[in-house]
Each structure stands twice: as structure tokens, then as C-alpha cells.
Amino acid sequence: MENLFEDLISDGGIFANKEVLRPTYVPENLPHRKEQIKGLADILSAALKGETPSNILIYGKTGTGKTSTVKYVSNELEEMARKRDSNCSLLYINSEVFDTQYRLFAYLARVFNRRVPMIGWPTDMVYSEFKNGIDAEKRCVIVILDEVDKLVSKGDEALYNLTRINGELKNARVSLIGISNDLNFTEFLDPRVKSSLGEEEIIFPPYNAAQLQDILDERAEKAFTDSAIDDAVIPLCAALAASEHGDARRALDLLRVSGEVAERLKSKKVSEEHVRLACEKLEMNRVAEVVKTLPLQSKIVLSSVLLLGSERNKRRFSSGEVYNMYRRLCTHLGMDALTQRRVTDFVAELDILGLVNAVIVSKGRYGRTKEISLSVPEECVQPVILEDYKLKAISAIRVRTQSTL
């Protein structure tokens, strides 16, 4: 009997190296980022001269090449440090994972061979262990905090300590690189931390369609086998991603998923049709991810719009109808309902996220009202909401509603 995976792993497929299209891949060349690469290298070159580089804040929207650029320059710096026999190292830390002062310093202490548990010690003791570990020899350490705003959202004590640690060290020197998608996160920082952390700033603007096409052309050459993609595929992926804030990550995901769709359909070439199908698939994944991270009250408000759609033969509902359904759901779930004003705020947030569409409609002499409708396919939203164990009971209301239709 033929193995289930025989056809799926046979040679002669569309991809030559799919990993080239992953966000984690650091290319040898970064098109349209020479200015940012040079700016970063100019600042960090101080480490190779035995000096302490300035702290750097890097801003830019998702998919503008911030992390790839920092990793690229880091690799170059470490290679030159080895050639010059310079004790210089860079530590990349995802602040979404190490999002508290304790976790961050425990991880850093372990990097420098200090035995620190991930829970249980006083934070100042963990910090002391990290400080002693890093100061054991003369060196320059550059700590890269990706998504630094996630760390700041739980307090700026970690940044306060890191920006002042050089005053407590005898041998080592520490510099920081903070990477953020949020241009306003520094507003929540202590002014002393803000001035110390942002000694230098580098901005990454979004890519345009032509720049995204250059990036995709370079990656596609390594990612796909010869003649595996139609000529129109890359320009289409670039144009679609450029319309969404110039996100290179989105463009690469779209190209990769297009190839995967073509493979599953047993096609020998990636076509525009495969790109369209990939776009739908990615949109569904994006919606699911956004819904999954919503606060509980936002999920209840969104469920109210969903249930109204099942209960009534129309797509748009007044804010009063949504609020009445929201109160009904809260009663069923055994929760206290918020005021209509707070629910209106949640609707506005859902509108900004693109999950609902809320428009002001004039009713003539009866004044104006806000009409609310779902902006995404119901099948993308409902299963994700019901994954939340606190909202499982909503399915019972839905069943009763549909049975009365």
C-alpha cells in the first residue's frame, strides 16, 4: 500500500527553499534599507573601538524590515569583532516572551552563567546576579529588545535599570537597542528612561509596491524552482501588500502561501488565482488572530452583532439593538452589563480593528443613529469566540435562535 505522504514529498515541486520566505530568514542583502543599515552601523561601530555605543530606538510599522536589519547588522558586527579579537556580543530578546523585569533579568543572568530560577527570587537579587555575571570580564554587550513596548506595558523598571547599569559596572559596558511598532510607546516612560533610551532614533518607513517587488524578486529566486511562478504573481503580491501599509512580511507570507496553495492543488505553476486564494486564507487567519486576542467584553459585543444577524433578516443594526442583545448575553452568562456608553466605545474599537463597520445614518426629523454591521465573514469569527471557555454558553443561545427561524 502506497504511503500517505508519498505524493506530498515527491521531487519536482514548486519550492526550492521555502524557508527563504519566512520572517525569521535574514537575507544577505536588504533592498531599500541602506540608509538604516548605515545609520545603525555608524552607531554600533563604537563597540569595536572599545567604546560604549549610544542606546538606540528603532521605530516602524510591522513588516518594514526593522528586525531583519538589526539582525543583519548584528551578524556583521559579530563577524568583525571575531576578526579583531574584540569581546563584543549582541543578545536578541523578544520582549513579548520576556515581558517582565524578573523574566528578562533571569534570562540575561543565565546567559552569563549565573544559576537563577525563572521564578521565586526577589527581583533585585536576580538583577544583582545578572550584573555580577556580565561584569566578570571586560566586554561590550548590546541588548536588543524587540517589541520593547510589550515590556514597557508592564512597567519601565527593567529599562530604568538597564539604562543606568553602566554606572554600576567596573569591567563591562551595556548598550540597548529597542525595536517597536508603536511610535507613541515612549509617552508612558519615565522622562529619565526616555532620554537615556532614545539617545539615537532610526525610523523605518513603509515599503511601496516597487520596493516590495524588488524584495520578492530576490527571495523568489532562491525560494522557487525555475519557471515555477507566473510573471504576474510577484507584482500582484507586492501591490496587495503595498495597499496594506507596505508590509514586507505580509508580501512574503502571501507569496509563500500562494506557492503552498498551488502545490496542494497539484499545479505546476503559481498563478494569480493562487494568490487570490492565498489572500483569502491569510485574511481569515488574521481575523482569527485579532478576535482571539480581544478582551472578554469586546468578544461579547462582537457576539451580539453575530447573534442579531442570525435572529433578524438584515445586516445592519442600530446601536440600541446591539446594546439590548449585549445585555441579554450578559444576563445569560451571569455577568454584569456595562453602560451603553462603554459598549459604544467597544464598538468603536472593533470598527478600528476592521471587525465591524459602524456608520452614522441620518433618520431625517428623527435625528441620527449609528448602524453597525459585521465586516468579516461570520465563519471566521464564531468558532474563535466559542474557543473562549467563558463564552461557551453563547452557543446555546445561538441554537435556540436558529431553531425559531
C-alpha positions as CSV (number, residue, x, y, z in Angstrom):
1,M,0.0,0.0,0.0
2,E,1.4,3.4,-1.0
3,N,2.3,5.7,1.9
4,L,0.0,8.7,2.6
5,F,2.9,11.1,2.2
6,E,4.4,9.7,-1.0
7,D,2.9,12.3,-3.3
8,L,3.3,15.1,-0.9
9,I,7.1,14.9,-0.7
10,S,8.0,13.8,-4.2
11,D,10.7,15.8,-6.1
12,G,9.9,18.3,-8.8
13,G,7.8,20.6,-6.6
14,I,7.3,24.3,-6.7
15,F,9.6,25.2,-3.9
16,A,13.4,25.0,-3.9
17,N,13.8,26.5,-0.4
18,K,10.6,27.7,1.3
19,E,12.4,29.0,4.4
20,V,13.7,31.9,2.4
21,L,10.1,33.3,2.5
22,R,9.8,33.0,6.3
23,P,10.0,36.2,8.5
24,T,12.9,34.6,10.5
25,Y,15.1,34.4,7.5
26,V,17.9,37.0,7.4
27,P,18.9,37.6,3.8
28,E,22.4,38.5,2.6
29,N,21.0,41.7,1.0
30,L,18.3,44.0,2.3
31,P,16.9,46.1,-0.6
32,H,15.9,49.7,0.2
33,R,17.4,49.7,3.7
34,K,20.9,51.0,3.0
35,E,20.3,54.3,4.9
36,Q,19.0,52.5,8.0
37,I,21.8,49.9,7.8
38,K,24.5,52.6,7.6
39,G,22.9,54.6,10.4
40,L,22.9,51.6,12.7
41,A,26.4,50.5,11.8
42,D,27.8,54.0,12.4
43,I,26.4,54.0,15.9
44,L,27.4,50.4,16.8
45,S,30.9,50.7,15.4
46,A,31.9,52.4,18.7
47,A,31.8,48.9,20.2
48,L,34.7,47.7,18.0
49,K,36.8,50.7,19.2
50,G,36.4,49.8,22.9
51,E,33.8,52.5,23.4
52,T,30.1,52.3,24.6
53,P,27.6,52.7,21.7
54,S,24.7,55.0,22.2
55,N,21.3,53.5,23.1
56,I,19.0,53.3,20.0
57,L,15.3,53.3,19.5
58,I,14.1,51.9,16.2
59,Y,10.5,52.7,15.0
60,G,8.4,51.5,12.1
61,K,5.2,49.6,11.3
62,T,5.1,45.9,11.1
63,G,6.9,44.4,8.1
64,T,9.2,47.4,7.4
65,G,12.4,45.4,8.0
66,K,13.3,46.5,11.5
67,T,14.2,43.2,13.0
68,S,15.9,41.8,9.8
69,T,18.0,44.9,9.6
70,V,19.1,44.7,13.2
71,K,19.9,41.0,12.9
72,Y,21.8,41.7,9.6
73,V,24.0,44.4,11.2
74,S,24.4,42.3,14.3
75,N,25.8,39.4,12.3
76,E,28.2,41.8,10.5
77,L,29.3,43.3,13.8
78,E,29.9,40.0,15.5
79,E,32.0,38.8,12.5
80,M,34.2,41.9,12.6
81,A,34.5,41.5,16.4
82,R,35.9,38.0,15.9
83,K,38.4,39.3,13.3
84,R,39.6,42.0,15.6
85,D,39.5,39.7,18.7
86,S,37.1,42.2,20.3
87,N,35.0,41.0,23.2
88,C,31.7,42.3,21.8
89,S,28.4,40.4,21.7
90,L,24.8,41.0,20.9
91,L,21.8,39.5,22.7
92,Y,18.5,39.4,20.8
93,I,15.4,39.2,23.2
94,N,11.8,39.1,22.2
95,S,10.0,41.2,24.8
96,E,6.7,39.5,24.1
97,V,8.2,36.4,25.7
98,F,10.4,38.0,28.3
99,D,7.8,40.6,29.2
100,T,8.6,41.3,32.9
101,Q,11.6,42.6,34.7
102,Y,12.1,39.3,36.5
103,R,12.0,37.1,33.3
104,L,14.3,39.5,31.5
105,F,17.0,39.6,34.1
106,A,16.7,35.9,34.9
107,Y,17.3,35.1,31.2
108,L,20.2,37.6,31.0
109,A,21.8,36.2,34.2
110,R,21.6,32.7,32.7
111,V,23.3,33.8,29.5
112,F,26.3,34.9,31.7
113,N,26.4,31.6,33.5
114,R,24.6,32.5,36.7
115,R,22.2,30.0,38.1
116,V,18.9,31.8,38.5
117,P,15.4,30.2,38.7
118,M,12.8,31.6,36.4
119,I,10.5,32.2,39.4
120,G,10.9,32.6,43.2
121,W,13.7,35.1,43.9
122,P,13.3,38.8,44.7
123,T,13.8,40.8,41.5
124,D,16.7,42.9,42.9
125,M,18.5,39.6,43.7
126,V,18.1,38.4,40.1
127,Y,19.3,41.8,38.8
128,S,22.3,41.6,41.0
129,E,23.2,38.1,39.7
130,F,22.9,39.4,36.1
131,K,25.1,42.4,37.0
132,N,27.8,40.2,38.6
133,G,27.7,37.8,35.6
134,I,28.1,40.4,33.0
135,D,30.8,42.3,34.9
136,A,33.0,39.1,35.3
137,E,35.2,40.3,32.4
138,K,35.8,43.3,30.1
139,R,33.3,43.3,27.3
140,C,30.7,45.3,25.4
141,V,27.2,43.8,25.4
142,I,24.4,45.1,23.2
143,V,21.0,44.0,24.3
144,I,18.4,44.1,21.5
145,L,14.8,44.3,22.9
146,D,12.4,43.5,20.1
147,E,8.8,44.7,20.7
148,V,10.1,46.7,23.6
149,D,6.6,48.3,24.1
150,K,5.4,44.9,25.4
151,L,7.9,45.1,28.2
152,V,7.0,48.7,28.9
153,S,3.3,47.9,29.1
154,K,4.1,46.1,32.4
155,G,6.3,48.9,33.8
156,D,9.5,50.6,32.9
157,E,11.6,49.4,35.8
158,A,13.6,47.0,33.6
159,L,14.5,49.8,31.2
160,Y,15.3,52.1,34.0
161,N,17.8,49.6,35.5
162,L,19.4,48.7,32.1
163,T,19.8,52.4,31.0
164,R,21.7,53.0,34.3
165,I,23.6,49.8,34.7
166,N,26.9,51.2,33.3
167,G,27.3,53.3,36.4
168,E,27.4,50.1,38.5
169,L,29.8,48.1,36.3
170,K,33.6,48.1,36.5
171,N,34.6,46.0,33.5
172,A,31.6,45.5,31.2
173,R,29.6,48.0,29.2
174,V,25.9,47.7,28.1
175,S,24.0,49.3,25.3
176,L,20.4,48.9,24.3
177,I,18.5,48.7,21.0
178,G,14.8,49.0,21.4
179,I,12.6,48.0,18.5
180,S,8.9,49.0,18.4
181,N,5.9,49.1,16.0
182,D,4.3,51.7,18.4
183,L,5.6,55.3,17.7
184,N,3.9,56.5,20.9
185,F,5.0,54.0,23.5
186,T,7.7,56.3,24.9
187,E,4.9,58.6,26.2
188,F,4.4,56.1,29.0
189,L,8.1,56.1,30.0
190,D,9.7,57.9,33.0
191,P,11.3,61.0,31.4
192,R,14.7,59.9,32.7
193,V,14.3,56.5,30.9
194,K,13.0,58.2,27.8
195,S,16.0,60.4,27.5
196,S,18.5,57.6,28.2
197,L,16.9,55.0,25.9
198,G,16.3,57.3,22.9
199,E,19.8,58.7,22.6
200,E,19.6,57.9,18.9
201,E,16.5,57.1,16.8
202,I,16.1,55.4,13.5
203,I,12.8,55.4,11.5
204,F,11.8,52.7,9.1
205,P,9.2,53.9,6.6
206,P,6.8,51.5,4.9
207,Y,7.8,50.0,1.5
208,N,6.0,51.0,-1.7
209,A,4.8,48.5,-4.3
210,A,8.0,48.8,-6.4
211,Q,10.2,48.2,-3.4
212,L,8.2,45.2,-2.3
213,Q,8.6,43.8,-5.8
214,D,12.4,44.1,-5.5
215,I,12.3,42.3,-2.2
216,L,10.1,39.5,-3.5
217,D,12.1,39.1,-6.7
218,E,15.3,38.5,-4.7
219,R,13.6,36.0,-2.3
220,A,11.7,34.2,-5.1
221,E,14.9,33.5,-7.0
222,K,16.0,31.3,-4.1
223,A,12.6,30.1,-2.9
224,F,11.2,28.6,-6.1
225,T,12.3,26.2,-8.7
226,D,12.9,27.5,-12.3
227,S,9.7,28.8,-14.0
228,A,7.5,27.9,-11.0
229,I,5.7,31.2,-10.9
230,D,3.8,33.2,-13.5
231,D,5.2,36.7,-14.3
232,A,2.1,38.4,-12.8
233,V,2.4,36.8,-9.4
234,I,5.1,38.9,-7.8
235,P,3.7,42.3,-8.9
236,L,0.3,41.2,-7.6
237,C,1.7,40.1,-4.2
238,A,3.6,43.4,-4.0
239,A,0.6,45.5,-4.9
240,L,-1.7,43.8,-2.4
241,A,0.8,44.2,0.4
242,A,1.6,47.8,-0.5
243,S,-2.1,48.6,-0.1
244,E,-1.8,47.3,3.5
245,H,0.8,49.8,4.8
246,G,3.8,48.5,2.8
247,D,4.2,45.3,4.9
248,A,7.0,43.1,3.5
249,R,6.1,40.4,6.0
250,R,2.6,40.3,4.5
251,A,4.0,40.2,1.0
252,L,6.3,37.3,1.8
253,D,3.6,35.4,3.5
254,L,1.3,35.9,0.5
255,L,3.9,34.6,-1.9
256,R,4.7,31.6,0.3
257,V,1.0,30.7,0.9
258,S,0.3,31.1,-2.9
259,G,3.0,28.5,-3.5
260,E,1.5,26.2,-0.9
261,V,-1.9,26.5,-2.4
262,A,-0.6,25.7,-5.9
263,E,1.2,22.7,-4.5
264,R,-1.9,21.4,-2.8
265,L,-3.9,21.9,-6.0
266,K,-1.3,19.8,-7.9
267,S,-0.4,22.8,-10.1
268,K,3.0,23.0,-11.7
269,K,3.0,26.8,-11.5
270,V,1.9,29.6,-9.1
271,S,-0.8,31.7,-10.8
272,E,-2.8,34.9,-10.0
273,E,-5.7,32.7,-9.0
274,H,-3.5,31.0,-6.3
275,V,-2.6,34.5,-5.0
276,R,-6.3,35.4,-4.7
277,L,-6.9,32.1,-2.8
278,A,-3.9,32.7,-0.5
279,C,-5.1,36.3,0.2
280,E,-8.5,34.9,1.4
281,K,-6.8,32.3,3.6
282,L,-4.4,34.9,5.2
283,E,-7.3,37.3,5.8
284,M,-9.2,34.5,7.6
285,N,-6.1,33.8,9.7
286,R,-5.6,37.5,10.5
287,V,-9.2,37.9,11.6
288,A,-9.0,34.8,13.8
289,E,-5.8,36.1,15.5
290,V,-7.4,39.5,16.1
291,V,-10.6,38.0,17.6
292,K,-8.6,35.6,19.8
293,T,-6.8,38.5,21.5
294,L,-9.9,40.6,22.1
295,P,-10.8,41.4,25.8
296,L,-13.8,39.4,27.1
297,Q,-16.3,42.4,26.9
298,S,-15.3,43.1,23.2
299,K,-16.0,39.4,22.4
300,I,-19.5,39.7,23.9
301,V,-20.2,42.9,21.9
302,L,-19.0,41.2,18.7
303,S,-21.2,38.1,19.6
304,S,-24.1,40.5,19.9
305,V,-23.7,41.6,16.3
306,L,-23.3,38.0,15.2
307,L,-26.5,36.8,17.0
308,L,-28.5,39.7,15.7
309,G,-27.6,38.6,12.2
310,S,-28.9,35.1,12.9
311,E,-32.0,36.4,14.6
312,R,-33.1,39.0,12.1
313,N,-33.2,39.1,8.3
314,K,-31.0,42.1,7.9
315,R,-27.3,43.0,8.1
316,R,-27.2,46.4,9.8
317,F,-28.4,47.1,13.4
318,S,-28.8,50.2,15.4
319,S,-26.6,50.8,18.4
320,G,-29.7,50.3,20.6
321,E,-30.4,46.8,19.1
322,V,-26.7,45.8,19.7
323,Y,-26.8,47.0,23.3
324,N,-30.1,45.2,24.0
325,M,-28.6,41.9,22.7
326,Y,-25.4,42.6,24.7
327,R,-27.4,42.9,27.9
328,R,-29.2,39.7,27.1
329,L,-25.9,37.9,26.6
330,C,-24.5,39.3,29.8
331,T,-27.6,38.0,31.7
332,H,-27.2,34.6,30.1
333,L,-23.5,34.5,31.0
334,G,-24.2,35.6,34.6
335,M,-22.2,38.8,34.1
336,D,-22.8,42.5,34.9
337,A,-23.6,44.5,31.8
338,L,-21.6,47.7,31.2
339,T,-23.3,51.0,30.4
340,Q,-24.3,51.8,26.8
341,R,-21.6,54.4,26.6
342,R,-18.9,51.8,27.4
343,V,-20.4,49.4,24.8
344,T,-20.3,52.2,22.2
345,D,-16.6,52.6,23.0
346,F,-16.1,48.8,22.4
347,V,-18.0,49.1,19.1
348,A,-15.6,52.0,18.0
349,E,-12.6,49.8,18.8
350,L,-14.0,46.9,16.8
351,D,-14.6,49.3,14.0
352,I,-10.9,50.4,14.1
353,L,-9.8,46.8,14.0
354,G,-12.0,46.2,10.9
355,L,-14.2,43.6,12.5
356,V,-17.4,45.7,12.4
357,N,-18.5,48.7,10.3
358,A,-20.1,51.5,12.3
359,V,-21.6,54.4,10.4
360,I,-23.7,57.4,11.4
361,V,-27.0,57.4,9.4
362,S,-29.5,60.3,9.2
363,K,-33.1,59.5,10.0
364,G,-34.4,62.9,8.9
365,R,-36.5,64.5,11.6
366,Y,-35.9,61.5,13.9
367,G,-32.3,62.5,14.2
368,R,-29.2,60.4,13.6
369,T,-28.3,56.9,14.7
370,K,-25.3,54.6,14.4
371,E,-25.7,51.5,12.3
372,I,-23.5,48.5,13.0
373,S,-22.7,45.5,10.7
374,L,-20.2,42.7,10.6
375,S,-17.2,43.5,8.3
376,V,-15.7,40.0,8.2
377,P,-17.1,36.5,7.3
378,E,-19.2,35.1,10.2
379,E,-17.4,31.7,9.8
380,C,-14.1,33.4,10.7
381,V,-15.4,34.9,13.9
382,Q,-17.9,32.5,15.5
383,P,-15.6,29.5,16.1
384,V,-12.8,31.7,17.6
385,I,-15.2,33.3,20.0
386,L,-16.5,29.9,21.2
387,E,-13.0,28.8,21.9
388,D,-13.1,31.1,25.0
389,Y,-14.4,28.8,27.7
390,K,-16.2,31.8,29.4
391,L,-18.3,32.2,26.3
392,K,-19.2,28.6,25.6
393,A,-22.8,29.3,26.8
394,I,-23.4,31.6,23.8
395,S,-23.7,28.6,21.5
396,A,-26.9,27.6,23.4
397,I,-28.5,31.0,22.6
398,R,-27.4,30.6,19.0
399,V,-29.0,27.1,18.7
400,R,-32.3,28.4,20.2
401,T,-32.2,31.4,17.9
402,Q,-31.8,29.3,14.8
403,S,-34.4,26.8,15.8
404,T,-37.0,29.6,16.0
405,L,-36.3,30.9,12.5
